[in-house]
Amino acid sequence: EEDDFFNLIWFNNRAMSLFPISQQASARNLSIARHKVNQLNANGGTNMLPALNIALQSSEESLSTLRQVVFITDGAVSNEAELFTMIRQELGHSRLFTVGIGSAPNSYFMRKAAQAGRGSFTYISQPESVEDRISELFTRLAAPALSDVSIDFQGYEVEMLPSPLPDVYAGEPLYAAFRAEHMPEYATLSGKIAGRDVYMRLSLQRQFLEADIADARQKGIAIEWARRKIEHLLTLYRESEPEHKALLQKEMTDLALEHRLVSKFTSLVAVDVTPQRSGVAMEHQKIPANLPEGWAQGKLAGLNRAQTLRLAQTSSGLWFQLYVGLVALLLVTVLLYLSKGMTKRKGKALC
């Protein structure tokens, strides 16, 4: 639509933009952008920091418009902590949506960057699916159902994750987990729809018919909260200074042990308490290994010994190594004998 504005940024070792500032999405400007995209060639590295700086540090940002940055790449990235810090500092009122294509993108970074950017992550494994998945993404972005989402817990001290909350889009539910010492009776969900402020009252006092079901659900919710909390602390751990890492590690370890969760610093140990064998003879049989891609078991069954020996060998046998060593020793002996004979002949000639 002509009410929309856009810009195009491409990057490798450095980043460049099509327009100095975002331009109206007119037919002429869109034609210029398509022509530029068709001229681009994939070369150089994957330096994402300059591109994100250009996209997020925009002087034309306005509170009346929602800026949506779609970041597309098929390359990996290693300076995650630096990028996360920059996104949080420069995001402002923008939203960041990441798209990873193929097998090379750093999915952890793309997912976390979208979370920090209050957007979503789209992974496309096959190049032939790019057009369909990108079309679905832009269809959702064209009409956010609820933006600037926040929850008011009526003055109660509540820790909520994720924070801040992302926008709500059609077909994409929003899940939030929170923990409080005292459960409030209700909370107020607020946001904006088409620029208008909206409010919704949510009851937090759910009653279950059976106490066992209620207890099981509360345990499940507590574990889900612990997982999100550990994930949040792990993000802080990767970005924090060395003197703060020990405190974050202890907090994650205590939380994981309390809820019996596997984390970066905890693991589970399985103990087998089944009875051992008591005098029963064991049967021995060969377990077939996985075949290389494109091989079939029937092809191997029909090979005779001569055909089998044509397969690649991974090392040489002991007798072959001894044979090579003996040949090398004989050659050295012959060379020494010849060199001594030549020395004697030269001595006689000098006399």
MOLINLIN-V179155 format. One record per residue. PSI is psi in whole degrees, -180 to 180 (NA if undefined). Layout:
psi->PSI
psi->PSI
This chain:
psi->152
psi->-13
psi->-13
psi->154
psi->153
psi->165
psi->161
psi->127
psi->128
psi->155
psi->154
psi->-103
psi->-25
psi->168
psi->145
psi->153
psi->151
psi->-44
psi->152
psi->-39
psi->168
psi->140
psi->160
psi->141
psi->58
psi->167
psi->-39
psi->-47
psi->-37
psi->-36
psi->-40
psi->-42
psi->-43
psi->-41
psi->-40
psi->-42
psi->-41
psi->-22
psi->-13
psi->143
psi->142
psi->109
psi->168
psi->-166
psi->-164
psi->72
psi->99
psi->-24
psi->-49
psi->-38
psi->-44
psi->-34
psi->-46
psi->-41
psi->-38
psi->-33
psi->72
psi->130
psi->-16
psi->10
psi->134
psi->146
psi->-19
psi->-12
psi->151
psi->113
psi->123
psi->116
psi->119
psi->114
psi->114
psi->131
psi->156
psi->15
psi->166
psi->170
psi->147
psi->-27
psi->62
psi->-48
psi->-42
psi->-40
psi->-42
psi->-44
psi->-43
psi->-40
psi->-46
psi->-36
psi->-34
psi->0
psi->-46
psi->-129
psi->12
psi->169
psi->138
psi->124
psi->128
psi->145
psi->120
psi->133
psi->135
psi->-160
psi->-8
psi->-28
psi->149
psi->96
psi->-34
psi->-48
psi->-45
psi->-41
psi->-45
psi->-35
psi->-41
psi->-37
psi->-44
psi->-30
psi->9
psi->34
psi->-144
psi->161
psi->131
psi->123
psi->130
psi->109
psi->-34
psi->131
psi->-31
psi->-11
psi->1
psi->-49
psi->-45
psi->-45
psi->-39
psi->-38
psi->-40
psi->-42
psi->-47
psi->-27
psi->-41
psi->-41
psi->-23
psi->-23
psi->81
psi->132
psi->-39
psi->123
psi->166
psi->51
psi->137
psi->157
psi->127
psi->122
psi->27
psi->42
psi->-7
psi->146
psi->110
psi->136
psi->119
psi->142
psi->140
psi->159
psi->122
psi->165
psi->142
psi->170
psi->161
psi->128
psi->156
psi->130
psi->-1
psi->101
psi->155
psi->124
psi->131
psi->139
psi->139
psi->159
psi->136
psi->146
psi->-37
psi->124
psi->121
psi->157
psi->-33
psi->166
psi->158
psi->118
psi->127
psi->157
psi->-167
psi->135
psi->117
psi->38
psi->-5
psi->140
psi->134
psi->153
psi->147
psi->132
psi->128
psi->128
psi->134
psi->3
psi->84
psi->136
psi->133
psi->147
psi->-37
psi->135
psi->-36
psi->-41
psi->-42
psi->-43
psi->-41
psi->-41
psi->-37
psi->-37
psi->-42
psi->-40
psi->-39
psi->-40
psi->-41
psi->-41
psi->-44
psi->-41
psi->-46
psi->-38
psi->-44
psi->-41
psi->-41
psi->-44
psi->-34
psi->-36
psi->-44
psi->-36
psi->-44
psi->-26
psi->-6
psi->167
psi->157
psi->-35
psi->-19
psi->-14
psi->-37
psi->-41
psi->-42
psi->-38
psi->-43
psi->-41
psi->-42
psi->-42
psi->-47
psi->-43
psi->-41
psi->-40
psi->-37
psi->-39
psi->7
psi->57
psi->150
psi->133
psi->-172
psi->-27
psi->5
psi->154
psi->168
psi->144
psi->124
psi->130
psi->121
psi->117
psi->15
psi->151
psi->150
psi->170
psi->143
psi->83
psi->4
psi->127
psi->142
psi->145
psi->138
psi->133
psi->151
psi->137
psi->120
psi->141
psi->164
psi->138
psi->155
psi->156
psi->132
psi->-9
psi->152
psi->147
psi->-35
psi->-31
psi->-37
psi->-32
psi->-30
psi->1
psi->136
psi->-179
psi->-40
psi->-40
psi->-37
psi->-36
psi->-14
psi->-11
psi->156
psi->138
psi->144
psi->-17
psi->165
psi->153
psi->169
psi->-43
psi->-35
psi->-40
psi->-40
psi->-40
psi->-45
psi->-39
psi->-41
psi->-42
psi->-44
psi->-38
psi->-41
psi->-42
psi->-42
psi->-42
psi->-44
psi->-43
psi->-42
psi->-42
psi->-44
psi->-39
psi->-36
psi->-40
psi->-40
psi->-34
psi->-41
psi->-42
psi->-40
psi->-36
psi->-41
psi->-40
psi->-34
psi->-34
psi->NA
